[in-house]
């Protein structure tokens, strides 16, 4: 019985690591800028300015280790 539990726990660790890696990869490869998506939701596409996007992005950049990646080159 102890051998069975140990095997199941080992498989649980493999599954958790696998799901974590897959989720990270999919989120990193997804197109778009999260700050831009939030700004569009808040202000609407027609009222959106670059300053609005930067205002939303600023608090995230202040947190160490958390960066919002963009799929576009900054103009």
Order of alpha helices (4+ residues) and beta strands (2+ residues): alpha-alpha-alpha
